[in-house]
Amino acid sequence: MLAAAARLASRGRPLSRPNPAVGCIIFKDGRVIGRGWTQDGGRPHAEAMALEQAGDAARGATAYVTLEPCAHRSERGPACSDLLVEAGLARAVIGAQDPDSRTAGDGMARLREAGIQAELLSLPEVEHSLDGYLTRASHGRPHVTLKLAMSLDGRIAMADGSSQWITGEAARAHVHSRRAMSDAILVGGGTWREDKPRLDVRLAGIEDRSPARVLLSRGVPPDGVKVINSPDQVAQLDGVQYLYVEGGAGAAASFLGADLVDRLEIYRAPIVLGDGLPALGDIHLASLEEAHGRWTLVETRQLGSDTFTAYRRTRQEI
């Protein structure tokens, strides 16, 4: 049930910013009586949405919530831990403790003081659903996804630079769905000048979810585009929990070389380009041993004739 709450949470990403995207399910007598996820702008919270749906039936029920219910009250609404207590829940299963100092264990304590059985249950799905929020809290920067689209032999363009289109329509649509899940999208200065990318979302119904645009460059920023000079400056991107890096090869190598990539997404087309442009430049590995053990495969799927694979940094590397 907690994994299902994590899937619900994804509906709030990234529109819940600056709050994390949280999911909540209220369960009683063998059925779901309430569902909720963090709404646009961060309010109402997931718990409030689920409790409103459950109504009086929430008394004696179990709440499955991906992040510890908040303990602080604000002008925007009551504390979720108070709402759960008032609803008369019997049990709360929580996916992660909130690192926010205003809650940080106090939410669970409030539930227990009211006689609610509150327990932490760690699941990979829950952790992944909170990647942006937890990376910000622990490292002071966004969660960074690097996207690469390449041929079977690791090329992103022909030797003359031509690259449209290496992957097919299904893969390109998937990229747009991934953009829509991000707060900001970044490309390098060379890609900006040569390809003039729009960096928007062009899927019917979610065109308004285009992320903010960021340029990795030492040049003068174009209108409406934020510029950073190096990957280390991503911490300066205020309000950004999820950063999607699309390239080119220099930008990709610089983020990998700086050890700032948390998730690697690769679209591989069934073509061979030979003497083309490589997907990556030098990432400054000193030895082969440094390359091993850094990545764990977490997803693979077929997108038309193309193959999509996603990798997370192994836990010891994070």
N, C-alpha and C positions, 0 to 999 in steps of 0.2 A: 504493500500500500504506500510505503514511503517513496518507492521508486516511481509510482504513479503520480505522487505529489510533485516529484522532481520534473516529470514531463509536463505537468500543468504549469510549473514555474516558467518554463521556456516561453509560454505565451506572453509573459510580461517583459521579455527581453527584446530590445534594450529600452523600451518605452518607460519602464519603471524608474529609470535614473532620476535623481541621484541615489535612490534606494535600490537595494538588491532585488532581483526577481525571485520571489518566494512562492511556493505552492502549499496548499493546505487541503486536506480531505477529512471530513467528519464521518466516522463509521460507527454504526450501531445495529445490533441484531442482524448481523450478516449482510448489511447493505450500506451503500454510500448515501448519506442524507444531506451532505453539503460539500461543495467544491469551491475553491477560490484561488486566485493568484493576484499578485501585486498589480494594481492598476496604473494607468499612465500618470507619470509625475510622482509616483510613489505612494499614493493614497487612492482609495482605501487599501489597507494591507490585506494579505491573503486570508488571514484568520477572520477578519471582519466580514469579508465576502462570503466565506464558507459558513460562518455562524448565522449570517442573515438568511442564507438559503435553508439552513437546517431548522431555524426557528426554535420553538420549545422542545423539539425532539432531541436537541443537543444534550439535554440533561442525562447524565449517565453514559454518554458516548465517549469514544476515543478520537482524539485529534492527531492526525499525522501531518507534521509541518516540517518543511525542509530546514528552516533556520529558527533558532531559539526565539520565542515570542518576545517582542520588545517590552522593556520594563519602564520606559520613560514616557511621560505624558507630554503632549505638545499642543500648540494651537490648532494643529491639523487633525488631531484625533486622540482618543484615549490609548493607553497602553494595551497591547494585545494580550499580555498576560492577565490583565484585569478583566478583559472581555471573556477570556476562557474561564476564569474563576466565576464570573457572574452567570455564565451559561450553565454552570453546574456539571462540567465534564468530570468523568471518572479517571481518565488517563490521557497522557500526551506523549507521543513518540516523536522525538526531535532529531533531525538529521545532523545538525551542527550547532555548536555553541557560537553565539554572536560575539565577534571580537570588539564590537563597539563598546567603549567603556561605560556608556549609559545603560547597557544591559549586561553583557559579559558575565553570565551566570545568575544575575539577579532575576531574570525572567523565570528560569527554572525554579529558583528558590521561592519565588512568590507562588508558583503553582503548588509546590510541595507544602508550603505553609498552609495552603487552603485545603489540603487533604487530597490533592490530585496526584496520582502516580505519574511522575515525569521521568522519562529515561532517554538517554542518548543512544542512537543507533547509527553507526557510521556505514554509509553505502557509497560506492564509487559514483553512482548516478547522481546522488545528492551533491557530493563534492564538485562534480563537473558542472552541475547547474548553478553553482555559486562561484565558479572560477574567477569571474571578474571582481566580485566583491572581496573575496578572500585574498586574491593577489594584491589588490589595492591595500588591504589591511595589513598584510604581512610584508610586502615588499615596497609599498608606496608607489606603485606604477600599475598601468593596465595589464590585463592578461593579453598576451600577444599571440596571434595566430598568423603564421606565414603560409601563404598560398603559392604553390608552384604549378604551372601547367607546362608539360613538356612531352617530348617524343620518347619513344622507348629507349633511345640512346642518350637521354638526358639533355636534349637541346630545346631551347625556347624560341629559336628563330633560325632562319636560313643564314648562310654566311653573309648575305647582303643585307640582313636585318629584317627581312619580311617575316611576319609572324601571325597574320590574321588569315584563317583561324587554325590554330593547331588542334584544338579540341572541338567537339561537335556541339550541336544545339542543346542537348540535354545537360552536358557538363557546364555550359555557359549559364543556363538557367539556374543550375545548382549554385554556381558562384554568386549569382544575384541574391539567392535566398540566404547565403552566408553573409553577404554584405548587409542585408536587412537585419541581421542579428547582431550587428556591430555598432558601436558608438562612433567610431571613426575609421577611415580607410586611408592608408598611406602608400605612396609610391615614391621612387627616387626621382631626382631632378632630370636625369637622362630620359627616363620613361615619359615624364611629363612633357618634355620638349619634343621628343620624337613621335610619340603616339597620340598626344593630346587627349588622354582618356577623360571620359565624363565622370567616372567614379560614382555613379548613381545606381539606383535600383530600378530595373526596367521589367518588373513582373506585374502583371495586371492585378490591381487591387491593393498593392503595397508600395506604389511608387513614392508615397509620402514618407517612406521609412529610409530614404537615402541617408547614409551616415555623413558626418562632418568629414571634410577633406583635409589631409595633412600631407605635406611635401617634405621629403628629406633632402635638403639642399642648403647650400651656402649663398644662394642668390636672393634676389628681391622677391618677396612673396606676391603671387598674383592675387587679385581681389577675391575675397571669400575663401582663401586657403591659408591654413595655419602652417608655418614653416618651422621645422626643427633642424639643427645643424648636425646632430649625431643621435644615434639610437638611445644614448644615455639620457637624452632630454625628454623621453616619453613620459617621465614622471610629471613634467610640466603641463601635460595635456589635461587640464581641469575637467572634471566630470566624465572622463573617459574610463570606463571599466573594461571594455573590449575593443582592442585595436586589431584591425585586419590589414596585414601587410601584403600587398600584391606584387611588389617587384619594383624594378627589374633585378637583374642578377647582382648588381652592386649593392642595392638596398638589402636584398635577401642575405647576401654574404655578410654585410655589416651587422645585421641583427643576430645572425648565428654566431659570428665572431665575437660579439659582445655578450653572448650567452643570455639573450633576452627573448628567445622564442620558447613559448610554453606549449604550443600545439602546431604541428606541421601537417598541412593538407596538400596532397599531391594528386593532380589530375594527369593521367598518363594516356596519351593517344597512341593507337596502334600504327605508328608511322616511324620511319627511320630517316633522319636528316643528314647523318654523316658529318661533314665539316661545317657545322652550324655554330650558333652561339650557345655556350654552356649555360645551364640553369643557375649556376653559382660561380662566384669568384672565390678567391682565397679566404678561408674562414680561420686561418692561423692555427691549425692543429699541429702540435709539435710531434706527435707520434700516432701510429695506427691505434694504439691502445686507448687513446683519448676519444676515439670515435665510437668505441664499443660501449654498449650498455646505457646509452643516452636516451633511447627512444623505445616506446612501447606501442605496438599496434593496437588501436582501439576501435577502428571502424574500417570496413571495406565494402564497396558496392559498385555495381556496374551501372554506368550512365550512358545508355546507347552503346556505342562501340568503345567508349573510353572507360578507364578504371579509376575510381576514386579511393584513396587510402588516407587515413588520418592517424597520426601518432601523437602521443603525449610524452613530455619529458618524464623519464622514470622518477619515481618518488625521491630517491636519494639525490637526484640532480636538482630538484626544485629548491 
